Amino acid sequence: MGAVLLAFFFGALGFHKFYLGYHKQGICMLVLFVLGYVFLGLPSMVIAVIALVEFVIYLFKSDVEFEQEYVLESRPWF
């Protein structure tokens, strides 16, 4: 549930990735989002869409499926 809330409120900043232990992916999302302002916001919008997709995926997975895919199998994206 924590990852779902973080993906919803702070997803574009990659906080849900840090929470799940995916530090490289979290740094990637954070840097691309912040640098997005330099490039007229396009990278920021792409990262925001990715975060929204991940939020929806996290929301509709059962607890067992979520733990299997993102905790045990270490699946960092989608």
C-alpha positions, 0 to 999 in steps of 0.5 A: 500500500505504501508503494501505491500511495507514493506512486500516486503522490510522488511518482514522478519523483521516483519515491515509490522506486526508492521505497521498493529498493530500486535506487537506480531507477528512482534516481533515473526518474528523479533526475529526468523529472528535474532536468525536464524543466530545462527541456521544456517539460517533455521528459517530466511529462514522460516520467509522470505518465510512467509513474501514473501507469505504475500507480494503476498497475500497483493499485490493481495487483493483489498483495500476493502478486505485488510481493511476488513480482516487485519484492521477490522477483525484483522487477523494477519497471512495470 
